[in-house]
Amino acid sequence: SCIASRWLVMVLPVAHLKMAVILKCSTKIHSCLNEEKCKPLWMKTSGNYSNCNYSNNMLSAVSRPPEQVRVRSKQLVFDFDGDRPKPRLSEPRGLFAILSAAASHQGVRWPVECQVIKDEIRHIEWEPAEPEPFYQSTGYEQMPMPVGEGRGKVVFCIDSATKSPFYTRSRVGGSRAPAKGPAFCEAGGDGTALAFESRFQSGNLQKAVRIGVYDYELTLRTDLYTTKHTQWFYFRVRNMKAGVTYRFTIVNLMKSRSLYCLGMKPLLYSERAARDQGAGWGRVGSDIKYYRNQSEHGGQALYSLTWTCQFPHEADTCYLAHCYPYTYSDLLRYLTAVTSDPATAVHCKLRVLCRSLAGNAVHVLTITSPSSSRAKRAVVVTARVHPGETCGSWVMQGLLDFLLSDAPDARLLRDTFVFKVVPMLNPDGVVVGNYRCSLAGRDLNRNYCTLLRDSFPCVWHTRNMVKRLVAEREVVLYCDFHGHSRKNNVFMYGCDSKNGAAPRLQSRVFPLMMSKNTGNQFSYKSCKFKVHKSKEGTGRIVMWKLGITNSYTMESTFGGSTLGSRKGTHFSTKDLKSLGYHFCDTLLDYFDPDTAKVHQCLMELKTLLRQEIRQKLGKEVDSEGLSSVSLSDIESSTSGSNSTESDGLPVHLIYGAQKVENKHRTYTNGGRIMETPNN
């Protein structure tokens, strides 16, 4: 056949291997390349292929123009003189990203199914005068049940963005089709209904049904190319009346427990309040209730969240959200500011680690002092592997703000360590408003062991970066910033060693120091260190197995604190950013040449462990006997999210294999292999 820098894709039956084997053929330029039927896509005279970028790059060679065609080494480029290929070495790619001022809102790639409005959504940062208290349940909250299909007036309903069951390609700005107006479902209405919109970065609202004059039933969109993970919401509301009590009820939540049961309130942002009063996101809501409703989805029980609120101004533009949004464009704006400021740029180098499935850049910052870094130890910090856990980005911004500052402790940290920072591991999920998964339809934090680089590029390249780093210098700590939807406060998950009491307890010292430095935010009692087999694909455990003893996940609550003077109050963005500073402060304590603090913490940990053994196992042990006690006997589960439904091969490989198996049957006839359509 006529093959020109093409990929041969062999899909094996799902029943046998359930995966695709991709074999790259050697480049052959055939004399019949002039024939239209044999030309690569970029040479055909008809059709527009400028936006093709197949999800796993299987057809990358045929979907690019000739000047972009590369062999596997990515060093050779083919130019064409008529039909004759002329190879040349590619020009060096810029190792370090230079972001323009317009980069924050231009060039963001979406799946081609997604309709995206043109409005640029931005919010100001704001700190309330006093910490905002939790909602106090009265015991008389209403529990509306779903009205069911065909009842009520649909005032907002968007395409599910899953016309294809798996990701295929992306485009800057999403679908070519123009986005319809936000109230397009209200044709013939009386004009008093709220106008909803969620087709912007990180937005999530699938449908709104008006079931009363001021009563709305809301449905969230599942993570793209999945049927799971309804948690994150973020949408715009217009056409409201001031002083009127509106009720919102989300009817398709999937977790049995939630921080809304413990007093967490939703967030409201008013554009008029931001413009006139300088006020930003604030907690709102009364009559808040999280409960199981009478619906099911695929055999799984569904839950509802209901609340009432009043909008502060007439005919305002407001936003409601689960947590403080932090979009991909927010990150790009921040990185632009950091790299364009000479005072901070001297301390950091910004590089594109890789491209996501959709082609969005995954950035990595290297932060250290300009002096020689050969003898320096390394610290690796990452965030937003789960796109809906926005609090991780606020903690990350606090860490970066401090590390790049002129504070003496920040200078000491830069002189002592090389920091590798990946601030957003899952930009595609952040862009489309997913809660947990990437566009592969899978949880990236269960796939750090993957061999499928093209399907999980973000975590594959992150692990590879850390492997190289471990080979060249000592990596003393890894931490992945997350958010938690069921527990208050901040806490860590670590990895206990099985060798002796002191080595086992060593990994617990850093979290204990964090609890001492943060006081009323961090709960050491909530920290867990058990290594579960089901979590072996997480970043925390994979990095630990690479030899990083201090390997952690730091969980910051969506809610607030139950500790000290902050008991019963929500965290603000300032609180979350302060955790980044405390993380840096704890690094200095932990790696202080004077090890007195570490020894003090080890002694305290031994005392705490003996108390726990006494309470749970009913026996007394001395310091020498601690090494004989299995910590798994006294420690419960990490209570992490169950992502088993998001494990496995990427969705596009599974569907591709099934499609081939359903359409073709191979059989042997007279020594020949033949294919026939599957009837």
N, C-alpha and C positions, 0 to 999 in steps of 0.2 A: 504494500500500500504506500501511499504518498505521505510521508511523515516529515514535518518541518518543525523541529524543536517542540514536539508535542509530548503530551503525557498519555500513556496507555493505562487505562483504568480497568482493573480486573476485580469484579465484585464476586466474592464467594458466597454461596448460599448461607442464609442466616442460620439454618439448622446446623451447619457444620462449624463455622467460625464466627459468625455474626460480626464480621468486620470487613473493611475494604483493604485490599492490598494494592498499593499504588506503585507501579514500576515506571521509572523514567527511562524512556528509550533514548538511544544515542541519536544525535542529530544527523538527519539524512535529508539533503536537499535534492529532490527528484526532478528529473527533466520535465515532468508534466506539471510543474508548479504553475505554469502559465494557464492551465485549465482551471476555470472558475471553481469547479467542484472540489479540486484538490488544494485550493489555497487556504492558508490559515485565515482565521476570522478577520484579522486586521488587514488582509490583502483583498478581501472580497469587495466588489464594486458596489454592492447593495447592502443596505442595513446599517444601523448605527450601533457600534460595539464599544463606544467610548466609555460606557459606564459598567462594563462587565468586570467583575472581580469575584470569581467563584470563591465560596467561603473557605475552602481548604486549599486554594491555589492549585487545584488539580489541572485547571485549564489556564493557568496564568500565562503560559508561554504563547497560547493562541489568542488570548484576549488582549494582548498588549500590542501597541504599534512597534515596528521593527527596531526603533532606536531604544526601546526598553526591554527587548528580549534578552534574557541572560541565561547562561547555563547554570548548573547547580552551584558552581563556585561563586557566582555573582560577580566575577571579575571580567568576563568576556561579553561584549555587546556586538550584535550583528547589524551593520548598515547594509543597505541594498542598493546596488547600482543596476537599475532595471530589475532583472530577476536574479542577479548574481550576488550572493552574500559576501560581505567584506567584514571579517572579524577585526575587532580592535579592543584594547583594554578600556574598561569603563573609567570614567573620571572618579576620583576619590569622593566618597560621600562625606558630608560634614558630620564628624563624630558628635559635635556638640550642637544642640538645637539653638537657633536664634529665633525667638518669638517676636513677631511684630505686634504693634499695638492693636491691630485688627484681628489677631489670631484668636482672641477670646470668643468671637462670635462668627468667625468665618471658617469654613472648611471642616465643620463637624459632620461626620458621616453617620447616616441612619440606614437601617434596612429599607429597601426600596418600597416595601409595603406601607411604611409609616407615613401618614399625613402629618405635616408639621406647619404650624402657623408661623408667620414671619416676625411676630412681635419678639423683641428682645426682653426677656424677663430678668430683672435685677432687683435685689432687695438691699436695704441699708442694714448695717450692723447696729445693734442697740442693746443697752444693758438696762433692765428695769431698776428703779430706785431701790426696791427691796426684793429679796427672793420671793418668787411666786409660790404660794402654798398649794399643796395637793387638794384635790376635791374630797370633801368629807361626805360620805354616803349617808343618806337619810333613812334608807331602808324602804322608801316609798317610790323609788324610781320606776318609770314606765318601761315595759319591755315589748315594743311593737313587733309583731310577727310579719314576715314578708307577705305582701299582698298577692303575689303570684302573677304569672304572665297574663296579659290582656286587661289588667286592672290598673287604674291610674293613667296619667298622661305622661308619656315619654317626652322629656324636654331636652335630653342630651343623650346621644348614643353614637359612639364612634366605631369604625371598623376595628375588628379585633387585631388587625395587623398580622394576622396569621393566615393569609390566603394560601401561603405555602406552609406546610407543616414543619419546615425547617428553614434555617437561614440559607440564602443563596447568594445575595450580593447587596452592596450598599451604594449609596449616592449621597453627596453633600446636600443636605436639606431634605432628604427622604424622598417620598413619592413625587413624581412629576405632576400628578394631578393636583390642581389647586385645592387648598383646604376650604371646606364650606364654612359658613358662618357658625359661631358658637351656639346659636339658638335655632339651628336649621330644623330641628325636630318639632318645633312648636308652631308649625304652620297652622293658621286658623285659631291660635290661642288668643287670650285676652290681653297679652302683653304684660301681665303682672308676674309671670313666673321668673324665677332666677335664671340667669344666663350662665351656664357652666362651660368651662374649657380646661382641657388637660393636655393638649397636643403641643407641648413645649418640653424643653429639656427636663428630665427627671419627673415629668408629670405622670400621674396615674389616677385615672377615673374612667371607667368604661361606660357607665350608663347612669342617668339620673331620671327618676320617675316621680312626678308630682302626685302625691296621694292625698293631699289636703291643701288648703289655701297656703299654708306656710310649712308644710310637711313634705320631706323628700326622702325617698328610698334610693340608696346609692349602691352601685356594684363596681368593685375594683377589677382591673385587668390582672390576670395571672401573669407571671413572668413569661416573656415571649417564647413560643415554641415549647411550652409546658402547660400542664393543667393544674399547677400548684403555686404556692407562695403568694398569697394575698395578704399583705401586711402593710406595706408602704402606700400612703396616699398623699397626693399633692395636687391641688386643682384651684382654678380661678372661679370667682363668683362675681357677677355684676347684676345690675337692675334690682338691688335690694332696697328695702324701706328701713329707715332708722327707727329704733324704739319698738320694733316688732320682734317677737320671739319666734325664731325658726327652729325646726327640728330636723336633724340629719340622722339617718340610720343606715350604716353600712351592713349589708346582709350576707356577704360571702367570705367572711374571715375564716381561717382554717386552724388556728391555734386554740387549744382548749383553755390556755391560761394567758393572761395579758397584764401588763402594768396598769391598764385602765381599771382593773379590779382593785388596784392598790392606790388609786387616787390620781393617776396621771391624767392630764387634760390635753386636748388637742391644741394646736397652735393656729393663731390668726394673724394675718398681716394686712394692714389697710394702707393703700397707696396715698390716700388723702392724709391720714395721720402721719405717715412718713414725711410727706411734703410740708405739712403745716406745723407739726409738732416734733418732728425728728424721731418719732417712735417707730420701732420695728416689730419683730415677731413677739407675740405675747400669748400667754396661756388663757384660754377661754373655755366656757362650758358649764352648764348646770344639768341636773338630772342625767348624769353620766352613768351608763350601765353597759357592761360587757357580759354576754350571756349566750347560751346555746339556743338557736331558733329551731324551727320545725323542718328545715330544709337539709338536703344532702347533696353532695357532689361526688359522683363516682363511688358511692358507698361510704363516703366520709362525711361526718357530721359538720355542719356549718355553724358559725357563730356570728352574732351581731354586736355592733357597737353603736349605741345611740347617745345623742347629746342635744341639748338646746343651747342657743346663743343668740345674742343681738348684735347687729352690725352697728358700728359707731357713727356712720354717716350715711346720708341718703345718696343713692345713685353713685356709690363708691366702686372702686375696683379692689376686691379683697382676695386673699388666698388662704386656704386651709391646708394644714399639713400634719403628718404624723410626728415629724421631728424637723429641726432646722435644716432646710435644704442646703446642699452644697453640690453644685453642678460641675460638669466637666469644664464648662466655660469659666466658672468661678476659679477653678484651678489654673486654667490657662492665663487668666488675668493676673492671678497671684504670681505665677512663674515669670510672666512678662515683667512685672514690677521688680521682682527679685533680681533678674538677670540684667535689667536695664539700669539699675542703681549701682554706681561704681563702689559704693560703700559695702554692699552685700555681694556683688558679683565677684569680687576678689577672693571670696571665701568658698565659692561653689562653682561647680561646672555642671551644666545641664545637658543631658544626653537623651536621645530617644533609644530606650532599651529595646523596643520592638514595636510592631504594629499589631493592633487587635484584629479580631476577625473582620470587623467592618473597616479596618484601615485607620482607626484613630491611634494617635501616638500614645505609647506608654512611656512616661518619662522616668528617668532616674537622676537624682542629684548626688554628686560627690562633694561632701563638705569637709574641709580640713584647712589648716593653715598653709600658706604658700610654701613653707619650708619643706625640706625633704620629708617624705612620708614613709620611707622604706621600713623603718623600725616601728612604726605605729601599729597598734592593734586596731581592729575594725569593729564597728557596730552597724547592724543592718536593721532598718525600720521600714515597715510597709503598712498600707492602709487600703480600705475600700475594695477588698476582694469580694465582699458582699455589698452591692451597690446601694441598698436601702439603709445601710447602717451609717448614716451621714455623720453621726457624732464622731466617728473615727477620723473624718477629714478635719473637723474642728480641732481635735487633739493634735493631729499632725501639723496643722497650721501654727498652733501654739509652740510646738517643738521647733519648727523651722524659724519662727520669729525669734526665739531665744538663741538658737544655735548661730544665727546670722547677725546677732546683735553685737554691740561693743561692750557688753557686760564682762567683767573680769572672769567670771566662771565660764562664760561662753568661749572666751579666748583660750582658757585652760583646756576646755573640752576639744577645741579644734587643734590645739598643740599636742594633745595626747592621743586622739583617735582619728581615724578616717571613717566618716559616716557615709553609708550607702543608703539612700532614701528613695523608695518608690511610693509616691504619694497617692496614686490611684491605680490599683491593679486591674480593675474591671471597668474601663471607661465606657464600653458599649452598654453594659448593664445600667450604668449611671445615666447615660444619654436617654435610653428608652424608658426609664422609670421602673426597671426591675427591682425586686426586693433582694433576691439571693443569687440568681443564675447569670451566666454569660449568654451570648447568642448561640452557643452550642447547646443550650437547654440543659446545662449541667452546672452544679456547684463547683466553682474553681477551687474552693478550699477542701475538696476531696480528691483533687487531681494533681497534686504536686509531684506525684510519682509517675505521671503519664509519660509515655513515649510519643504521643501524638502531638508533635510540636505545632503543626498547622492548625489543629483543632483547639488547642489550649495554649496559644503562644505566650500569653502574659505570665502564667505561672511556670511554664517550661523555661522561658528565658530568665525568670527570676531565680529559679533553682540553679540554672546553669551559671548565672552570675555569682551566686553564693559559692558554688563548687569551685570556681576559679579563684574566688577571694580566699577561701579556706586553704587552697594550695599555695598561695603566695604570702599569707600572713595569718596571724591568729585572730579569729573572729570570736570576740568575747561575749557577744550578746546579740540575739535576734528577737524582735518583738513585732507582732502584727496587731494593728489597732482595729478593734471591732466595736459593735454596739450590741446591747442586750435588751430583749423585748419583754423579759419576764421577771427580772430581778433588778432591784434598785442598787445604787452605789456603783463604785468602780472596783474591779477585782481582776485577778490574773489566773490563767491556766498555765501550768508548767509541766515539766517532765522529771519525775523522780528517777534517780539512779538506783540500781539494785545492789550496789557494792558498799556495804558498811553504813553505819548511821551518819557519820559526818559527811561523806559524799552525797548521800541521799538528801540531807538537809541543806546542802550548799545551794541547791536550786531554789530553796524557799527564802533565802536571805534577801534577795532583791525585792520580792513582793512585800516582805515584812518591813523593809526600809521605806518602800513607797507608802505603806500605811502610816508610818510615823511622820513622813514628810507632808502628807496631804491631810491627815487628821480627820476632818469631817466629810471626806469624799470617798476615801478608799477603805474597803473592808477586807482585812486579811482573812477573816473567818469565811468569807465567800470564795477564797482561792482554792483551787483543786490542782492536784499534781499527778493524777492517775493517768497512765497511758493506755487508752482503750484501743482495741484492735479495729473497731469501726472508725476510728479517727486517724488511722495510720497514713492517710493521704493528705492530712492537713499540713499547712506550712510549719506549724509549731513542731510536730513530730518528725517531719522530714528533715528540717534543719537540725534538730537534735541528733538524729541519726547520722548527719554529716559531721558530727563532732562538736556542735555548739552546745555546751552544757547549759548555759542560761538561754533557753529558747522558750518564748512565751507568746501567748495571746492575751492582750489586755482588753477587757470588756468594759465599755462605758455605757451606763444605762441610758435608755431613752427618757427615763423619768427623772429621778433626783436622789436625794440623800435621806437616809434614816439615821444619821449619825450626828452626835454632838449638837452644836448650835444650828446646824443646817437641817436638822431632822424635820421631815414633812414638807420639804420645799423642792421645787424643780431646779435642775441645772440650767444655766443660761449658756450662751456661746462663750462668754468670758470664763465661766467655770470650766468648760470643756477645754478651752485653750490653756488654762492654767495647769491642766494635767500634763500638757506637753512640757511646760517649764519644770514641774515637779519630777517628771521622768528624767530630765537632764540633771537636775539636782541630785537625784538618787544615784545616777551614774557616777557622779563625783564621790559620793559617800562610799559606794560599793568598791570602787577601784582606788580609793585613797591609799597611798603607800603605808600610812599608819592603819593597821588592820584592827585597831581596837573596836571600831563599830561593828565590823564583821564578826569578831569573836563574841561581842556582847549579844548580837542577834542569834548566833548559833546556840549560846547558852539559853537564851529565852525560848528558842524553838524546841530545844530538848525538854524544857519544862512544859511547854504547851503540848508536846507530843505525849509525854507521860500522863498528863491530865486527860488527854483524849483516849488513851489506852485504858485508863482507869474507868472512864465513863462508858465506853463502848464494849470493851472486852472484860471488864470487871477484874482486872489483875494489876498488880504493882510490878513495875520494872525500874531498874536503875539505869544510869547513863550507859553502862556497859551492855546492858541487856536490850537496848533499843535496836541494835543491829539484827537481832533475831526475830523482830516483829515485822510481819508483812504489812506494809502501809495500805495495801489494797483491802485488807480486812477492816480497816477503820475509816476508809475514805469512800464517800459515796460517789456517784457519777458526777461528771462535770455539768450535767443538766443542759448540755448544749442542744442545738436544734438537730432534729432528725432529718438528715438529707439523703436517706437511702433511696428515696424516689428520684433523686437527682444524681445518683451515681451511674456509672456505666459509660458506654460509648457515646460520643456526640450524636445528637439526634439526626443530623444530616447523613451520617454513615449508616445508621440503622435503617432509615427510610430508603436510602439509596439501595441498600442490599435487598430489602424487602421488595422494592419495585422491580429490580432485575429478576428476582426469584419468581415473582408473580407473572412476569411477562414472558419468560423464556424457560424452556425445558431442554436439557441437553441429553441426547441419547446417541448410542453408537449403532450405525447401520452399515454393514458391509465394511467395517474397518474405518469408516469415516465418522467424524464428529459433526453433527448437524444441530441446528437450533430451530425450534418452531415456536410460534406464539402459544402462550398458555390460554386455552379456551375456557 
